[in-house]
Amino acid sequence: QVQLVESGGGLVQAGGSLRLSCAASGSSFSINAMGWYRQGPGKQRELVATITNGGSANYADSVKGRFTISRDNAKNTVYLQMNSLKPEDTAVYYCNYRAVVIRHDYWGQGTQVTVSS
């Protein structure tokens, strides 16, 4: 089992910045990806950004150029730096850990990000 603990959500004005963190503990898989998904009001959960343990990152088109994902493998922690936030970024953000070989996803409890206009 992998446990994920998120932090860093909150309320910010449009144009502001927030940084999310997610620390993984428990089991460890040699080939994995960590990332962030979000679910806005009345919407389906969607990909925000992911990064492999080799450092390869992938972003949703809607956040490219504004958000940056990074990870510290020694700390089993992934970060999401969110700049130039927009009201449409308002959502619950979920941390994800994907164990690639066994094709299993682990999820955090979610952290609320609210961007006011």
C-alpha positions in Angstrom: 0.0 0.0 0.0 1.0 3.6 -0.7 -0.2 6.4 1.5 -0.3 9.9 0.1 -0.6 13.1 2.2 -1.3 16.4 0.4 -0.8 19.9 1.5 -0.8 23.4 0.2 -4.3 24.1 -1.1 -6.3 27.2 -0.2 -7.9 30.4 -1.4 -6.1 32.8 -3.8 -7.0 35.6 -6.0 -6.8 35.3 -9.8 -3.3 35.8 -11.0 -1.9 34.5 -7.7 0.2 31.4 -7.0 0.0 28.3 -4.9 2.3 25.3 -4.3 0.9 21.8 -3.6 2.9 19.1 -2.1 2.3 15.4 -1.8 4.4 13.0 0.2 4.2 9.2 -0.4 4.9 6.6 2.2 4.5 2.8 2.5 5.3 0.6 -0.4 7.6 1.7 -3.1 7.7 0.7 -6.8 10.8 1.0 -8.9 8.8 2.3 -12.0 6.3 4.8 -11.0 4.7 8.1 -11.8 3.3 10.7 -9.5 1.0 13.5 -10.4 -2.0 15.6 -9.9 -5.6 15.4 -11.1 -8.4 17.8 -10.3 -12.2 17.7 -10.2 -14.1 21.0 -10.5 -17.7 21.5 -9.5 -19.9 19.4 -11.7 -17.0 18.1 -13.7 -15.2 14.8 -14.1 -11.7 14.3 -12.7 -9.1 15.4 -15.1 -5.3 15.1 -15.5 -3.3 18.2 -14.5 0.3 17.0 -14.6 2.3 13.9 -14.0 6.0 13.1 -13.7 7.8 9.8 -13.8 10.6 8.8 -11.3 12.9 9.4 -14.3 11.8 13.0 -14.5 9.6 12.9 -17.6 6.7 15.4 -17.2 3.3 15.6 -18.9 0.8 18.5 -18.6 -2.7 19.2 -19.6 -2.9 21.8 -22.3 -4.9 24.1 -20.0 -2.1 24.5 -17.5 1.0 24.4 -19.8 3.2 27.5 -19.2 1.5 28.2 -15.8 2.0 25.1 -13.7 5.2 23.2 -13.1 5.5 19.7 -11.6 8.6 18.5 -9.9 9.6 15.7 -7.6 12.2 14.8 -5.0 12.7 11.1 -5.3 14.7 11.0 -2.0 11.7 12.3 -0.2 9.1 10.5 -2.3 7.4 13.9 -2.7 5.8 15.6 -5.7 5.2 19.3 -6.0 2.9 21.4 -8.2 3.8 25.0 -8.5 0.7 26.9 -9.8 1.2 30.4 -11.2 -1.2 32.8 -12.9 -4.1 31.0 -11.4 -7.5 31.5 -13.0 -11.0 31.0 -11.5 -11.4 27.9 -13.8 -8.6 26.3 -11.9 -10.9 26.0 -8.9 -11.2 22.4 -8.0 -10.3 19.6 -5.6 -6.8 18.6 -6.5 -5.9 14.9 -5.9 -2.4 13.5 -5.7 -1.9 10.3 -7.7 0.8 7.6 -7.4 0.8 5.1 -10.3 2.6 1.8 -9.9 3.3 1.2 -13.6 4.2 -2.5 -13.5 1.2 -3.7 -11.5 -1.0 -1.0 -13.2 -2.4 0.3 -9.9 -3.3 3.8 -8.9 -3.2 5.2 -5.4 -5.0 8.5 -4.5 -4.7 11.1 -1.8 -7.6 12.5 0.0 -7.7 15.7 -2.1 -7.0 19.4 -1.3 -9.3 22.3 -2.2 -7.9 25.1 -4.4 -10.2 28.1 -4.8 -9.4 30.9 -7.2 -11.5 34.1 -6.7 -12.0 36.5 -9.6 
